[in-house]
Amino acid sequence: MSDAEESDTAEDTAEDAAVEHAVVLDHLPYGRPDDDRPQHQKPEIAYAVGEEEFDLFELTLVDGADVSIGDRIVVAPDADRELVDRYREIQHDDLSRGAEQELEYVIEEIVDRHPKRFLDYFNDAQPLTLRLHQLNVLPGIGDKLRDDILDSRKRQGPFESFEDLEERISGLHDAKGTVVDRIIEELTEDVKYRAFVGEE
């Protein structure tokens, strides 16, 4: 990679850090079905999940906004928003049926887009209490897998990719899926420890 390319990448990363993106889960061009106002008064809305903290949003779109499921759009800061008039955070139960059905697929895409961030969880995880480790909050990771991960991390250094993690840890067959399952769990259930949702 050239110096110019490295500089561009660093600038892109810095710019992304200052801007909050969300990915569209569902688009309701005629507004919410439970909105009793006349059609011409009902705003066009979308449901979305934030890329950083996995906040769930109801977005009120600007007139004529051209958005589709899976689109990555800016929700903050206000000055950088082009498609969103305003937004509010919502709970999982507030999502439309369509948004619920898309949630897992969109979260998989976010994990694919930012693999290092989620690999860092495996590379940096520490004990939460005397009896519970951060790795143990991930679905399917019991004491044996936890110890195998910690031992491999100590002996061979950080994991470079999900494939590297799965090759080095016998019995861990879908590391990315484990992360996705935990994010869904944190969005849909009342969990004591949060690994990914609302933690950035």
N, C-alpha and C positions, 0 to 999 in steps of 0.2 A: 504494500500500500504506500502511495506517495505521501509526502508531508502535507500536501494540499488536501488529499483525501482524508488523512487523519484529522486535520484541522476541521474539515467539514463535518466529520462524524462527531467530534467533540462539541461543535457548535449545535448540531442537531440534538445531541443529548441534553445540552444545557437548555436549549429552547423547549424541549419536551418536558423537562423538569419544572418549568415555569408555567406550563399550560396543562390544564386538566382535560383529558379526553374521555369520552364515553363511547361505547359501541351500541348501536341501535338493536334492540330486541324485537320491537314491534312498532308499527306505524299505523296510526288511526287518523286518516285524512279528514274524517267527519266528526272527530271528537270522541269523547267517552260515551258509551251507550247509556250510562246512568246519568248523564247530564241532561236535565229536563228543559234546558233553554231551547228556543227556536234554533233551527239548523244554522242560520246565518250568524248567530251569536256564539256558536260553539267553536272553540279554537282547535286547530289541527294539533295533535299531540303525538308523542312517541314515548316508548319506554326504553330505557337504556341502562347499561351497567358500566360503572367507572373502571378505567384501566388500572388505576393506582391502588385504590382501597376497596374496589368491588362494591362501592355504594350503588344502590338502586335508585334510579331517577325517573320521574315523570317530567318530560320536557314539553313545554309549550313552544311550538315552532312558529317562526315568522311566516307571514303570508307567502305562499308559493314555494315554500322550502321543498327541495327535491331530495328526499332521504329514502333509503331502503334498509331493510334488515341487514345487519352486518356492517353498515357504514360506521366509520370512526369519525366522530365529530367533536368539536371543542365545546365544553360547557363552562369553563372558567379560564382566565378572568373575563369579565364582561366585555372588555374592549376587543378581545379576540374572537368573540362569538359572532358567527355569521348566520347560522341557521336556527339558533335557539333564542327565543324572546325571553323566557324565564324558565326556571326549573325548581323542582322541590324533591327532597329525598323522601323515599317511600320504603315501606316494608315489603318483603317477598309476597305477602298475602294481597298486596295492592296491585300486583302485576296483572296484566291481561293474560288470558289463557295462552294466546300466541307467544307472548313474551316468556312465560314459564317454559314453554316447549323449546324455545331457542336458547335458554340460559346456559345449559350445559355445553352446547356447541360453541357458543360465543366465548365462554370461559376457556375452553380448550384452545381456541384461536389466540386469546390473550396470553396464555401460558406459552404457546408456540412462538409468539412474537417477542416475548421477554424471558427466554429460558434461563439466562444467568441469574436473574432475580430469584427464581424458584429453586435453582440448584444451590444458590447461596444458603437457602434454608437447611439443606442437607449438610452443607459444608461448615456452617456456623452454629448449628443448633447446640444448645446447652441445657443443663438441668433446670427445670422449673421449680421443683421442690426436691426434698431428699428422696422421694419415692417416684417422682414423675419427671421424665425428660421431654424436651420439646419434640423429639422424634416420635415419642409414644402417642402424641395427639393425632398423628396421621393414621388413617384407616388401615388396618392390617399390619401395622408395625408393632410387634410385641417386643419383649425383652431380648430375644435372640437376634432378630433383625437389627434392632437398635445397636446391640453390642457389636454385630458384624460391621455395621456402617461406621461406628466410632473407631473400631480397630483398623479398618481399611483406610479411613481418613488419616489416622495417626501414622500408619506404616507407609502409605503410598501417596499421601498428599490429597489435595482437594479433587473432587469429582469434576471432570471437564464437560460432561454432557450427561443427559439422561441415559444414553446408550452405555456410556462408561460406567455409570452407577449400576445399571442392571447387570453388566458383564462382571463387575467386581463383587456384587452382592448376590450370592445364590439365594433364590427364594423371593427376590424382589423383581417381579416380572413386568410391572407397569408403573414405574415411578411417576410419570406425568399424570396418569390416571388417578393415582393416589392423591396427588396435589389437587386435581380438579374435584375429586370426591370430597376432600376436606373443605374446599371453598364453598361448595354447594351446602355442605353440612352447616357451616358457619352462617350461611345466608338463610337457612330454613329452620334451624333449631337453636335452642337456647344453650349455648356451650359455655363452659367456664373459661377456657383458654382459647384465645383467637390467634391463629398463626398467620392469616392472610387478610382477613376482612377488617377494614378500619384500622389497620396497623401501621400504615406508612407514615 
